[in-house]
């Protein structure tokens, strides 16, 4: 009988999924003029020392969901290196949600620290 992932592995996957959505909002928020998917992936990897390295197959569904939730907008831009590329920008609602999530994460980490 095949055994599924351990509790620890499942927990890490779920935690990472939520943190990636937050981190994508954070990266896009840093770029008021907008940022393309490759730039988001590169910054996630660099700014987290590889902890939140993300592949296209993971990043683009997150971007799609954040657009569907109206937290991001996108437009296409001409690229010097080839075809037009999609650029993502934070909406007003996206900024509000990001700030609220930041407060919530701060509270959670503070309470977790108190448990140590």
DSSP file (Angstrom, degrees, kcal/mol; ACC not computed):
  #  RESIDUE AA STRUCTURE BP1 BP2  ACC     N-H-->O    O-->H-N    N-H-->O    O-->H-N    TCO  KAPPA ALPHA  PHI   PSI    X-CA   Y-CA   Z-CA
    1    1 A X              0   0    0      0, 0.0     2,-0.3     0, 0.0     0, 0.0   0.000 360.0 360.0 360.0 130.8    0.0    0.0    0.0
    2    2 A X        -     0   0    0      1,-0.0     2,-0.4     0, 0.0     0, 0.0  -0.588 360.0-143.0 -78.0 131.2    1.4    3.4   -1.0
    3    3 A X        -     0   0    0     -2,-0.3     3,-0.1     1,-0.1    -1,-0.0  -0.774  13.0-133.7 -95.9 137.3    1.7    5.9    1.8
    4    4 A X        -     0   0    0     -2,-0.4    -1,-0.1     1,-0.2     0, 0.0  -0.061  45.7 -57.4 -77.0-176.1    0.9    9.6    1.2
    5    5 A X        -     0   0    0      1,-0.1    -1,-0.2     2,-0.1     0, 0.0  -0.257  63.1-103.1 -63.4 151.8    3.1   12.5    2.4
    6    6 A X     >  -     0   0    0      1,-0.1     4,-2.6    -3,-0.1     5,-0.2  -0.200  31.0-105.2 -68.1 165.0    3.8   12.8    6.0
    7    7 A X  H  > S+     0   0    0      1,-0.2     4,-2.6     2,-0.2     5,-0.2   0.923 122.8  52.1 -55.0 -45.5    2.0   15.3    8.2
    8    8 A X  H  > S+     0   0    0      1,-0.2     4,-2.3     2,-0.2    -1,-0.2   0.918 110.5  46.0 -60.7 -46.1    5.1   17.4    8.2
    9    9 A X  H  > S+     0   0    0      2,-0.2     4,-2.1     1,-0.2    -1,-0.2   0.909 113.5  49.1 -65.5 -42.1    5.4   17.4    4.4
   10   10 A X  H  X S+     0   0    0     -4,-2.6     4,-2.2     1,-0.2    -2,-0.2   0.907 111.3  50.4 -62.3 -41.9    1.7   18.2    4.0
   11   11 A X  H  X S+     0   0    0     -4,-2.6     4,-2.7    -5,-0.2     5,-0.2   0.912 109.3  50.6 -63.2 -44.1    1.9   21.0    6.5
   12   12 A X  H  X S+     0   0    0     -4,-2.3     4,-2.5     1,-0.2    -1,-0.2   0.893 109.6  51.2 -61.9 -40.3    5.0   22.5    4.7
   13   13 A X  H  X S+     0   0    0     -4,-2.1     4,-2.2     2,-0.2    -2,-0.2   0.934 112.6  45.2 -63.1 -46.6    3.2   22.4    1.4
   14   14 A X  H  X S+     0   0    0     -4,-2.2     4,-1.9     2,-0.2    -2,-0.2   0.915 114.2  48.5 -64.4 -43.7    0.1   24.2    2.8
   15   15 A X  H  X S+     0   0    0     -4,-2.7     4,-2.4     1,-0.2    -2,-0.2   0.929 112.3  48.9 -61.2 -45.9    2.2   26.8    4.6
   16   16 A X  H  X S+     0   0    0     -4,-2.5     4,-2.7    -5,-0.2    -1,-0.2   0.890 106.7  56.8 -62.5 -40.6    4.3   27.5    1.5
   17   17 A X  H  X S+     0   0    0     -4,-2.2     4,-1.4     1,-0.2    -1,-0.2   0.931 111.5  41.9 -58.8 -47.4    1.1   27.9   -0.7
   18   18 A X  H  X S+     0   0    0     -4,-1.9     4,-1.8     1,-0.2    -1,-0.2   0.905 114.7  50.5 -67.0 -41.4   -0.3   30.6    1.5
   19   19 A X  H  X S+     0   0    0     -4,-2.4     4,-3.1     1,-0.2    -2,-0.2   0.861 105.3  57.4 -66.9 -34.5    3.1   32.4    2.0
   20   20 A X  H  X S+     0   0    0     -4,-2.7     4,-2.6     2,-0.2    -1,-0.2   0.913 105.5  50.0 -62.5 -41.7    3.7   32.4   -1.8
   21   21 A X  H  X S+     0   0    0     -4,-1.4     4,-1.9     2,-0.2    -1,-0.2   0.928 113.9  45.3 -62.7 -43.7    0.5   34.3   -2.5
   22   22 A X  H  X S+     0   0    0     -4,-1.8     4,-2.2     1,-0.2    -2,-0.2   0.929 112.9  50.7 -62.7 -45.6    1.4   36.8    0.2
   23   23 A X  H  X S+     0   0    0     -4,-3.1     4,-2.6     1,-0.2    -2,-0.2   0.864 107.0  53.9 -63.9 -37.1    5.0   37.1   -1.2
   24   24 A X  H  X S+     0   0    0     -4,-2.6     4,-2.6     2,-0.2     5,-0.2   0.933 109.3  48.4 -62.8 -44.9    3.7   37.6   -4.7
   25   25 A X  H  X S+     0   0    0     -4,-1.9     4,-2.3     1,-0.2    -2,-0.2   0.914 111.4  51.2 -59.3 -41.5    1.6   40.5   -3.5
   26   26 A X  H  X S+     0   0    0     -4,-2.2     4,-1.2     2,-0.2    -2,-0.2   0.916 111.5  46.2 -62.9 -44.5    4.6   41.9   -1.6
   27   27 A X  H >X S+     0   0    0     -4,-2.6     3,-0.5     1,-0.2     4,-0.5   0.937 113.8  47.4 -65.2 -46.7    6.9   41.7   -4.7
   28   28 A X  H >< S+     0   0    0     -4,-2.6     3,-1.5     1,-0.2    62,-0.3   0.886 107.0  58.5 -63.0 -37.2    4.3   43.3   -7.0
   29   29 A X  H 3< S+     0   0    0     -4,-2.3    -1,-0.2     1,-0.3    -2,-0.2   0.824  98.9  59.2 -61.3 -31.8    3.7   46.0   -4.4
   30   30 A X  H << S+     0   0    0     -4,-1.2     2,-0.6    -3,-0.5    -1,-0.3   0.667 101.6  59.4 -69.9 -16.0    7.4   47.0   -4.6
   31   31 A X    X<  +     0   0    0     -3,-1.5     3,-1.9    -4,-0.5    -1,-0.2  -0.747  59.1 174.6-119.2  82.0    7.0   47.7   -8.4
   32   32 A X  T 3  S+     0   0    0     -2,-0.6    -1,-0.2     1,-0.3     3,-0.1   0.825  83.8  54.4 -57.3 -32.6    4.4   50.4   -8.8
   33   33 A X  T 3  S-     0   0    0      1,-0.2    -1,-0.3    -3,-0.1     2,-0.1   0.598 122.1-103.0 -78.3 -10.2    5.2   50.5  -12.6
   34   34 A X    <   -     0   0    0     -3,-1.9     2,-0.3    -6,-0.3    -1,-0.2  -0.184  28.7-130.3 107.2 160.6    4.5   46.7  -12.7
   35   35 A X  E     -A   88   0A   0     53,-1.7    53,-2.8    -3,-0.1     2,-0.1  -0.993  16.4-125.2-148.9 142.8    6.6   43.6  -13.0
   36   36 A X  E  >  -A   87   0A   0     -2,-0.3     4,-2.1    51,-0.2     3,-0.3  -0.424  34.1-101.2 -88.1 165.8    6.5   40.6  -15.3
   37   37 A X  H  > S+     0   0    0     49,-0.6     4,-2.6     1,-0.2     5,-0.2   0.866 120.5  52.0 -55.3 -44.0    6.2   36.9  -14.1
   38   38 A X  H  > S+     0   0    0      1,-0.2     4,-2.6     2,-0.2    -1,-0.2   0.900 109.5  51.1 -61.7 -39.4    9.9   36.1  -14.6
   39   39 A X  H  > S+     0   0    0     -3,-0.3     4,-2.5     2,-0.2    -1,-0.2   0.885 109.3  50.5 -64.6 -39.0   10.8   39.2  -12.6
   40   40 A X  H  X S+     0   0    0     -4,-2.1     4,-2.6     2,-0.2    -2,-0.2   0.948 111.9  47.2 -62.3 -48.6    8.5   38.1   -9.8
   41   41 A X  H  X S+     0   0    0     -4,-2.6     4,-2.1     1,-0.2    13,-0.3   0.914 112.7  49.3 -59.8 -44.1   10.0   34.6   -9.8
   42   42 A X  H  X S+     0   0    0     -4,-2.6     4,-2.7     1,-0.2    -1,-0.2   0.922 112.9  46.2 -63.0 -45.0   13.6   35.9   -9.8
   43   43 A X  H  X S+     0   0    0     -4,-2.5     4,-3.2     2,-0.2     5,-0.3   0.888 109.2  54.7 -68.1 -37.8   12.9   38.3   -6.9
   44   44 A X  H  X S+     0   0    0     -4,-2.6     4,-1.1    -5,-0.2     8,-0.5   0.934 113.0  43.6 -58.0 -44.8   11.1   35.7   -4.8
   45   45 A X  H  <>S+     0   0    0     -4,-2.1     5,-2.9    -5,-0.2     6,-0.2   0.948 119.3  41.7 -65.1 -49.5   14.2   33.5   -5.2
   46   46 A X  H ><5S+     0   0    0     -4,-2.7     3,-1.1     1,-0.2    -2,-0.2   0.923 115.4  47.3 -66.7 -46.4   16.7   36.3   -4.5
   47   47 A X  H 3<5S+     0   0    0     -4,-3.2    -1,-0.2     1,-0.3    -2,-0.2   0.690 118.8  40.9 -73.9 -17.7   14.9   38.0   -1.6
   48   48 A X  T ><5S-     0   0    0     -4,-1.1     3,-2.2    -5,-0.3    -1,-0.3   0.196 109.6-116.8-112.7  15.9   14.2   34.8    0.2
   49   49 A X  T < 5S-     0   0    0     -3,-1.1    -3,-0.2     1,-0.3    -4,-0.1   0.868  77.7 -51.5  50.5  40.3   17.6   33.1   -0.4
   50   50 A X  T > <S+     0   0    0     -5,-2.9     3,-1.4    -6,-0.3    -1,-0.3   0.318 112.9 116.2  85.1  -8.3   15.8   30.4   -2.4
   51   51 A X  T <  S+     0   0    0     -3,-2.2    -2,-0.1     1,-0.3    -6,-0.1   0.878  87.1  32.5 -61.1 -38.5   13.3   29.6    0.3
   52   52 A X  T 3  S+     0   0    0     -8,-0.5    -1,-0.3    -7,-0.2    -7,-0.1  -0.135  81.4 155.5-112.2  36.6   10.4   30.7   -1.9
   53   53 A X    <   -     0   0    0     -3,-1.4     2,-0.4    -8,-0.2   -11,-0.1  -0.426  25.5-164.6 -59.4 136.4   11.9   29.7   -5.3
   54   54 A X        -     0   0    0    -13,-0.3     2,-0.2    -2,-0.1    -9,-0.1  -0.980  14.5-141.2-134.3 141.0    8.9   29.1   -7.6
   55   55 A X    >>  -     0   0    0     -2,-0.4     4,-2.8     1,-0.1     3,-1.7  -0.593  32.6-108.4 -94.3 160.0    8.5   27.5  -10.9
   56   56 A X  H 3> S+     0   0    0      1,-0.3     4,-2.3     2,-0.2     5,-0.4   0.872 117.8  61.2 -55.5 -39.4    6.3   28.8  -13.7
   57   57 A X  H 34 S+     0   0    0      1,-0.2    -1,-0.3     2,-0.2     4,-0.2   0.685 114.6  35.0 -64.9 -17.0    3.8   26.0  -13.2
   58   58 A X  H <> S+     0   0    0     -3,-1.7     4,-1.2     2,-0.1    -2,-0.2   0.794 117.3  50.9 -99.2 -42.3    3.3   27.3   -9.6
   59   59 A X  H  X S+     0   0    0     -4,-2.8     4,-2.6     1,-0.2     3,-0.2   0.926 104.6  53.4 -66.5 -47.8    3.6   31.0  -10.2
   60   60 A X  H  X S+     0   0    0     -4,-2.3     4,-2.4     1,-0.2    -1,-0.2   0.858 106.7  51.2 -66.8 -35.3    1.2   31.5  -13.1
   61   61 A X  H  > S+     0   0    0     -5,-0.4     4,-2.4     2,-0.2    -1,-0.2   0.881 111.2  50.4 -63.8 -34.6   -1.8   29.9  -11.4
   62   62 A X  H  X S+     0   0    0     -4,-1.2     4,-2.7    -3,-0.2    -2,-0.2   0.941 111.2  47.8 -65.1 -46.6   -1.2   32.1   -8.3
   63   63 A X  H  X S+     0   0    0     -4,-2.6     4,-2.0     1,-0.2    -2,-0.2   0.904 111.7  50.9 -60.2 -41.4   -1.1   35.2  -10.6
   64   64 A X  H  X S+     0   0    0     -4,-2.4     4,-2.6    -5,-0.2    -1,-0.2   0.927 111.4  47.6 -61.8 -45.4   -4.3   34.0  -12.3
   65   65 A X  H  X S+     0   0    0     -4,-2.4     4,-2.2     1,-0.2    -2,-0.2   0.917 110.9  50.6 -63.8 -43.0   -6.0   33.6   -8.9
   66   66 A X  H  <>S+     0   0    0     -4,-2.7     5,-2.9     1,-0.2     6,-1.2   0.848 112.2  48.0 -65.4 -33.0   -4.9   37.0   -7.6
   67   67 A X  H ><5S+     0   0    0     -4,-2.0     3,-1.6     4,-0.2    -2,-0.2   0.912 109.9  52.0 -69.5 -42.8   -6.2   38.6  -10.8
   68   68 A X  H 3<5S+     0   0    0     -4,-2.6    -2,-0.2     1,-0.3    -1,-0.2   0.863 108.7  50.6 -61.3 -36.0   -9.5   36.7  -10.5
   69   69 A X  T 3<5S-     0   0    0     -4,-2.2    -1,-0.3    -5,-0.2    -2,-0.2   0.436 116.5-119.2 -80.1   0.3   -9.8   38.0   -6.9
   70   70 A X  T < 5S+     0   0    0     -3,-1.6    24,-0.4     2,-0.2    23,-0.3   0.788  83.1 118.9  65.0  31.1   -9.1   41.5   -8.3
   71   71 A X  S   <S+     0   0    0     -5,-2.9    20,-2.1    -6,-0.2     2,-0.3   0.671  76.2  34.2 -94.5 -22.0   -5.9   41.9   -6.2
   72   72 A X  E     -B   90   0A   0     -6,-1.2     2,-0.3    18,-0.2    18,-0.2  -0.954  64.5-161.6-128.7 149.9   -3.8   42.3   -9.3
   73   73 A X  E     -B   89   0A   0     16,-2.8    16,-2.5    -2,-0.3     2,-0.3  -0.830  14.0-159.4-115.7 163.4   -4.3   43.8  -12.8
   74   74 A X  E     +B   88   0A   0     -2,-0.3     2,-0.3    14,-0.2    14,-0.2  -0.985  14.2 174.4-142.5 156.5   -2.2   43.1  -15.8
   75   75 A X  E     -B   87   0A   0     12,-2.0    12,-3.6    -2,-0.3     2,-0.3  -0.946  32.6-107.0-148.0 165.8   -1.3   44.6  -19.1
   76   76 A X  E     -B   86   0A   0     -2,-0.3     2,-0.3    10,-0.2    10,-0.2  -0.768  30.1-168.5-101.5 147.5    1.1   43.7  -21.9
   77   77 A X  E     -B   85   0A   0      8,-2.7     8,-2.6    -2,-0.3     2,-0.2  -0.943  29.3-103.5-129.7 150.9    4.3   45.6  -22.7
   78   78 A X  E     -     0   0A   0     -2,-0.3     2,-0.4     6,-0.2     6,-0.1  -0.505  37.0-147.1 -68.5 141.0    6.7   45.5  -25.6
   79   79 A X  E >   -B   82   0A   0      3,-0.6     3,-0.9    -2,-0.2    -1,-0.0  -0.932  14.7-148.2-114.7 136.9    9.8   43.6  -24.7
   80   80 A X  T 3  S+     0   0    0     -2,-0.4    -1,-0.1     1,-0.2     4,-0.1   0.774 100.5  53.3 -67.7 -25.4   13.3   44.4  -26.1
   81   81 A X  T 3  S-     0   0    0      2,-0.1     2,-0.3    -3,-0.0    -1,-0.2   0.424 125.2 -61.7 -94.0   0.6   14.1   40.7  -25.9
   82   82 A X  E <  S+ B   0  79A   0     -3,-0.9    -3,-0.6     1,-0.1     3,-0.1  -0.949  92.4  17.6 160.0-138.4   11.2   39.3  -27.9
   83   83 A X  E    S-     0   0A   0     -2,-0.3    -2,-0.1     1,-0.1    -1,-0.1  -0.130  85.2 -79.3 -68.6 165.1    7.4   39.1  -27.8
   84   84 A X  E     -     0   0A   0     -6,-0.1     2,-0.3    -8,-0.1    -6,-0.2  -0.237  50.6-149.5 -58.3 151.8    5.2   41.3  -25.7
   85   85 A X  E     - B   0  77A   0     -8,-2.6    -8,-2.7    -3,-0.1     2,-0.4  -0.940  14.8-110.4-130.3 153.2    5.0   40.2  -22.0
   86   86 A X  E     - B   0  76A   0     -2,-0.3   -49,-0.6   -10,-0.2     2,-0.4  -0.643  30.3-160.8 -82.7 133.3    2.4   40.5  -19.3
   87   87 A X  E     -AB  36  75A   0    -12,-3.6   -12,-2.0    -2,-0.4     2,-0.4  -0.950   6.2-146.4-118.2 134.4    3.1   42.9  -16.6
   88   88 A X  E     -AB  35  74A   0    -53,-2.8   -53,-1.7    -2,-0.4     2,-0.3  -0.816  15.5-178.6-106.3 139.7    1.3   42.8  -13.2
   89   89 A X  E     - B   0  73A   0    -16,-2.5   -16,-2.8    -2,-0.4     2,-0.3  -0.967  30.5-109.5-133.0 150.0    0.4   45.7  -10.9
   90   90 A X  E     - B   0  72A   0    -62,-0.3   -18,-0.2    -2,-0.3     2,-0.1  -0.570  29.7-141.1 -78.0 138.0   -1.3   45.8   -7.6
   91   91 A X     >  -     0   0    0    -20,-2.1     4,-2.2    -2,-0.3     5,-0.2  -0.427  29.8-102.8 -86.9 171.4   -4.9   47.1   -7.4
   92   92 A X  H  > S+     0   0    0      1,-0.2     4,-2.1     2,-0.2     5,-0.1   0.909 127.1  48.8 -59.4 -42.0   -6.2   49.3   -4.6
   93   93 A X  H  > S+     0   0    0    -23,-0.3     4,-2.8     1,-0.2    -1,-0.2   0.882 108.3  54.4 -65.6 -37.8   -7.9   46.2   -3.2
   94   94 A X  H  > S+     0   0    0    -24,-0.4     4,-2.6     2,-0.2    -2,-0.2   0.893 108.3  49.0 -62.1 -40.0   -4.7   44.2   -3.5
   95   95 A X  H  X S+     0   0    0     -4,-2.2     4,-2.4     2,-0.2    -2,-0.2   0.910 111.6  49.1 -65.9 -42.1   -2.8   46.9   -1.5
   96   96 A X  H  X S+     0   0    0     -4,-2.1     4,-2.3     2,-0.2    -2,-0.2   0.937 113.3  46.3 -61.8 -46.9   -5.5   46.8    1.2
   97   97 A X  H  X S+     0   0    0     -4,-2.8     4,-2.9     1,-0.2     5,-0.2   0.914 111.2  52.8 -63.2 -43.2   -5.4   43.0    1.4
   98   98 A X  H  X S+     0   0    0     -4,-2.6     4,-2.3     1,-0.2    -1,-0.2   0.934 110.2  47.4 -57.6 -47.1   -1.6   43.0    1.5
   99   99 A X  H  X S+     0   0    0     -4,-2.4     4,-2.0     2,-0.2    -1,-0.2   0.898 113.4  48.2 -63.2 -40.7   -1.6   45.4    4.4
  100  100 A X  H  X S+     0   0    0     -4,-2.3     4,-2.4     2,-0.2    -2,-0.2   0.913 111.8  48.9 -66.2 -43.2   -4.2   43.4    6.3
  101  101 A X  H  X S+     0   0    0     -4,-2.9     4,-3.0     1,-0.2     5,-0.2   0.873 108.4  55.0 -63.6 -36.2   -2.3   40.1    5.7
  102  102 A X  H  X S+     0   0    0     -4,-2.3     4,-2.4    -5,-0.2    -1,-0.2   0.920 109.3  46.6 -62.3 -44.0    0.9   41.8    6.9
  103  103 A X  H  X S+     0   0    0     -4,-2.0     4,-2.4     2,-0.2    -2,-0.2   0.928 113.5  49.1 -63.0 -44.3   -0.8   42.8   10.2
  104  104 A X  H  X S+     0   0    0     -4,-2.4     4,-2.7     1,-0.2    -2,-0.2   0.930 111.6  48.1 -62.3 -46.2   -2.2   39.3   10.6
  105  105 A X  H  X S+     0   0    0     -4,-3.0     4,-3.0     1,-0.2     5,-0.3   0.908 110.3  52.5 -61.7 -41.6    1.1   37.7    9.9
  106  106 A X  H  X S+     0   0    0     -4,-2.4     4,-2.1    -5,-0.2    -1,-0.2   0.923 111.5  46.5 -59.0 -44.3    2.8   40.0   12.4
  107  107 A X  H  X S+     0   0    0     -4,-2.4     4,-2.4     2,-0.2    -2,-0.2   0.920 113.1  49.1 -63.4 -44.3    0.2   39.0   15.0
  108  108 A X  H  X S+     0   0    0     -4,-2.7     4,-2.7     1,-0.2     5,-0.2   0.944 112.6  46.4 -62.1 -48.7    0.6   35.3   14.3
  109  109 A X  H  X S+     0   0    0     -4,-3.0     4,-2.4     1,-0.2    -1,-0.2   0.878 111.5  52.7 -63.6 -36.6    4.4   35.4   14.4
  110  110 A X  H  X S+     0   0    0     -4,-2.1     4,-1.5    -5,-0.3    -1,-0.2   0.934 112.8  43.9 -62.4 -45.8    4.3   37.4   17.7
  111  111 A X  H  X S+     0   0    0     -4,-2.4     4,-0.7     2,-0.2    -2,-0.2   0.884 113.3  50.9 -68.6 -38.5    2.0   34.9   19.3
  112  112 A X  H >X S+     0   0    0     -4,-2.7     3,-0.9     1,-0.2     4,-0.6   0.896 107.1  54.3 -65.4 -38.6    4.0   31.9   18.0
  113  113 A X  H >< S+     0   0    0     -4,-2.4     3,-1.1     1,-0.3    -1,-0.2   0.877 102.9  57.3 -60.9 -37.4    7.2   33.5   19.4
  114  114 A X  H 3< S+     0   0    0     -4,-1.5    -1,-0.3     1,-0.2    -2,-0.2   0.726 100.2  59.3 -67.3 -20.8    5.5   33.7   22.8
  115  115 A X  H <<        0   0    0     -3,-0.9    -1,-0.2    -4,-0.7    -2,-0.2   0.685 360.0 360.0 -78.7 -18.1    4.9   29.9   22.7
  116  116 A X    <<        0   0    0     -3,-1.1    -1,-0.2    -4,-0.6    -2,-0.2   0.481 360.0 360.0 -75.5 360.0    8.7   29.3   22.4
